[in-house]
Amino acid sequence: MTTPDAEADALLVDRVKHGDVRAFELLVVKYQRRIERLIARMVRDVDLVQDIAQETFIRAYRALPQFRGESAFYTWLYRIAVNTAKKALMELKRDPLITESARLGRDEDGEETSRLENELSDGETPDNVLASRQVAAAVNTAIEHLSDDLRQAILLREIEGLSYEEIATVMNCPIGTVRSRIFRAREAIAERLRPLLDTREGERW
């Protein structure tokens, strides 16, 4: 089922194909922060994020005439971003790891989503805050130690909110493989969290 958001993207894509460069600029404005956030969770060097994002949009613009609309535009764009980040990492021989900015949990406006250092909300105690930080650190550590495919699958699902079908398109693999990767990623994360949460075997985050 096509969403209004996807329909709006399709209209902008059509305008780009007919020579409206401004329409592509609107797509860049709409997705730049999300693409940068995705890339930031794949590479360690925060200085590379904007360069890779820029390269992603350049590639997308050049490839747009071949875009047939068989998937949503943002799904197609995510796939280009993932492939561009992989290529950059291979060229630089760097391992894809979560960046320091990603560790801080910055939201789409570039501000820290957690303001625990400054204030406690109602009902929070220092012990609760410490426990939350420990859990967050354990999750980030667990994600860092996942293989590339597992890390990408779980981030696309849990951070970007893509459906299994969309992740299959982005990662160019069968949906069954996506489900398997997400299951294995959650198992690995749960294993790291179990000592902190005292969860029973078989329970996942």
N, C-alpha and C positions, 0 to 999 in steps of 0.2 A: 504494500500500500504506500503510495507516494504521499509524503508529508508536505505541508505548505512550505516548509523551509527548503525541501528538496526541489519543489516546483519553482521557488524563487531563484535558486541556484541555476536550474535548467534554463530559465529565461535569461539570466546573465550570461551563461555559457553561449547561448544562441546569439546574443548580442556581440559577444567577443568574436565569434566565428564570422560575423558580418562586419568586422572591422572596428568595433567599438572598444578601444583600448581602455576607456574609462570604466567599462563594465568589469574588466579584469582587475582593475585597481580596487573596485569594490569587493571583489572576491578575496583579494589579498588582505584588505583591511579586516574582512570578516573572519578569516581563518589564520592570520599570521600568528596570533598569540597561541592558538591551539597547536599549530604546527611546531612552533618554537618549544612549547612545553613537551610535546612528544619527543622531539629531538633531544631536548635537555635530559630526558630520562634514558637516552641511549648512549650518550657520550659523556666522558668525564670532563673534558676541557670546555668550560662555559664560554670561552672566547670563540669556539667553533660554531656555536648554536646559530647565531645570526647568519653566518656565512652559508651554513648548510641549508637553512631555511630559505635564504635568497636563491640559492641554487635550485632548491625544490620548486619555487615559483617560476623560475626561468624555464626549467624543464617542462613544467606543467603548461606554461604558455606556448612553448614550441610544439608540445604534443596535443594541444587542445583540438586541432582540426581532426585528429584521429579518435577523439573521445566520442563514443557512440551512445552514451547515456545508459549503458546496460547495468551500471551500478550508480549509486548516488555520487555526485561530484566530490563530496568530502571524502568518501571512501577511496575513490580513485586518487585523490590528492594525498591521502595518508599513505597509500601504497608507494607513491613517488617519493614521499618524505622518508619512509623506511629504507627504500632502496638507495636513495641519495646518501643517507647517513651511513649505511653499510659500506658503500663505495668509499666514502671519505675515511672511514675508520680503517679499511683495508689499505688504502693508499698511505695512511699515516702510521700504519701498524700499531694502532692503539686498541685497547680493549674497551668494548662498550659497557660503561658503568654509569650508575646514577651520579649526577653532578652534585656539587655542594648546594647549589640553589634548589635542586630538586629535593635534597635532604631537608631543606628548611620548609618545604611544603608551601611554596609560593603559589598564589592563586593567579587567575588570568589577568589581574590588574597589576601583577608584579609585586604585590604586598604579601607579607607573611600571613598565612591563614591562621597561624597560631600566635596569639599575643600573650602567651603564658608568662613571658619574662616581665611583662608590664603590669598585668592585672589578672585576678582570678574572678571568674564568673560565679554567680550564685551557686552554692552547693559544692564548689570545688575546694579541696584542701590541698596543702602541699604534698601530702602522701599520694593523693589521687593524681596530681599533676605529674609527679615523679613516675608513677606507674604508667601513665599514658605515654610519657616520653620514652620509657624503656620499651614499651610495646612498639611504638613508632620506629625506634632505632632497630629493634629486632626485625621488623617487617622490611625496612630498607636494607639491612644486612642480608636477609634471606633473598630478597630480590636481586641484590648485587651478585650473589653466588649462583643464580640460575643460569642455565645455558641461554644463548642469545634467543633461540626460538621460544623457549618458555617465558623469558622475560618480556619479549615483545607481545606475546599472546595475553599474558596476565595484565600488562599495562594497558593494552588496547581495550580489554574488557572492563577492568576495574577503575582505571583512571579516565580513559576516554569514553567509556560507556558504549562501545560499539557492540552490535549484535554478533552472534556466532557467524552468521552468514557474511556480515561485513568484514569480520576479521579474516575469514577464509579468503575473501577477495583481496584484502590488503596483503596477506601473507602468501597468497597464491598456493593454497593447499586445500585439501578436502575438509569439509566441516567436521568430519569425524576426527581428523588430526587436530583441529583447533580444540575440540572438546577434550581430547586426551592431554594436550599441552596445558590447558588451563587446569585440569584436574591435577596433573603432576605438579604444577607450580603451586597450587593451593596446598597440596600435601607437604611440599618442601617448606612452605612458609609456616604451616601449622606445626611442623616438627620443631622449627626454631622458637615458635611461640609457646609450645606446650610447657616448658619449664616455668615461664612467666605466668601463664594463665591456668596452669594445672588442669589442662584439658585432657580428656580421655582419648585414647587412640581411636582414630576414625572420625573425630570431630575436626572440622576445618574452620578457618577464619571466615 
